[in-house]
Amino acid sequence: MNKKIMAQLNWSNKSIIATLHFLVWAMLFILPYYLTGSDPDPFFLKNTWVSLALFGIAFYANYFFLIDRFFFGNSRTIWFFLLNVLLVVVLTYIKISLKNDPGPPPGERMRELRKPPINFFIYFDLLTFLVPIVFSVALKSLEKWKKVEEKNKEAEKERLESELIQLKYQLQPHFFFNALNNIYALVDINPETAKSTIHNLGKLMRYLLYETNSTYVALQQEVSFMQTYIALMRQRFSKSMQITFSLPEHLNHSKVAPLLFVTLMENAFKHGVSSEAVANIDFSLEITATELIFSAINNYYPKDEQDKSGSGIGLQNLRKRLNLIYGEKYSLENYLKENRYHAILTLPITAS
């Protein structure tokens, strides 16, 4: 489908360019007629039109043939100049041969004798042919530059998409590793709860495998995934943790890049839990006219220096993905206040 659309766009662009060429040449051929006023000089018109036709030959010979084959190939550039010299000489000869000059009227012979020599006109004709040649080189160079820019943009887009896919592949094993740790902790403590947890994990896996391949997903889908993840964590920490998740009464039809919020949730569960006290973790999602604001607030328990479990891969990938998808249109704040760790992610609304 994309190739078909690109082919249609390419054909459309070529049609527009061909139309512009036609209009420019039509204007150039019509202009001399209007410049001569109400009594056009047929000899002037003929000579002007012959010149324009020959200029057109010089222009399109370069535009369609010489520039592509010789000018852009450094080793063959000399052929470009030699062939253009030959082309200009031939066209100048044709122009002089076709020039129709009825000669001066009676009584104007002395003025005719005072005109510049014929060599002057030959040199002038030779130089005038440089105009369409230079213009064709400039136009072709501009088109080539635009094509190079488009290829560079396409290559950059493919690189970013490849990097995003790689980051997702890194995120999924990281997420499953944490989830399996939760199930492992429950197997001996509460087998029935472990079964329910496996069921919830199955839901999460389906979402990760089948719903997150796009750059954006429906906000409702992402919220449902987050709620299932919270349910899984509640089953593990039912006695040592109090979790709240505040949502607006109505979720709009906006879209969001998948698996951004869950990284902050994982971080809260990883670092906001203590075996010595009941943990309080508060999540909230706010929707304004232009933004989505997600916050994760948890108790702050400094890690022991011997603890190497928090490698920081999740947060590193989160920042990379945010930069790739949203550029400078997002904000991620992290700060400690009254022994509570706050992580606030603000994203622009993306229409569905």
Buried (B, 14 or more C-beta within 10 A) or exposed (E): EEEEEEEEEEEEEEEEEEEEBEEEBEEBBEEBEEEBEEEEEEEBBBBBBBBBBBBBBBBBBBBEEBBEEBBEEEEEEEBBEEBBEEBBEEBBEBBEEEBEEEEEEEEEEEEEEEEEEEEEBBEEBBEBBEEBBEBBBEBBEEEBEEEEEEEEEEEEEEEEEEEBEEBBEBBBEBBBEBBEEBBEBBEEEBEEBBEBBBEBBEBBBEBBEEBBEEEBBBBBBBBBBBEBBBBBBBBBBEEEBEBEBEBEEEBBEBBBBBBBBBBBBBBBBBBBBEEEEEBBBBBBBBBEEEBBBBBBBBBBBEEEEEEEEEEEEBBEBBEBBBEBBBEEEBEBEEEEEEEBBBBBBBBEBBEE
